[in-house]
Amino acid sequence: KHLMPHSVVEIPKVSQSDSFISITMFEVASNVTVSVINKRTGEQVYTMVYLMSQNLQIDLNGQDDGEYSIIFSVDGVECFQTICPLRSPQSCRTS
């Protein structure tokens, strides 16, 4: 019986400093789509498509305090994370 290699998807690293969100892929991705949604209102406050990218910077300055969902698709693989940008990250609940 032969061993079949399995594809391993490495989740991009998401970090936050005040209103700035950084997304770092482990290698250059040919297509990355990023959306940020205010969890309280359901409003999409940011969306962008990046081509041939590894490090993304998102500035949410001017957005209300609170919880946001960030959804990103890296070469067709969708990832989801809750973030708390701006002035009150301590208000986030851990899911």
Secondary structure, DSSP 8 states (H G I E B T S, - for coil): ------------EEEEETTEEEEEEEEEEEEEEEEEEETTT--EEEEEEEEEEEEEEEE-TTS-SS-EEEEEEETTEEEEEEE--TT-GGG----
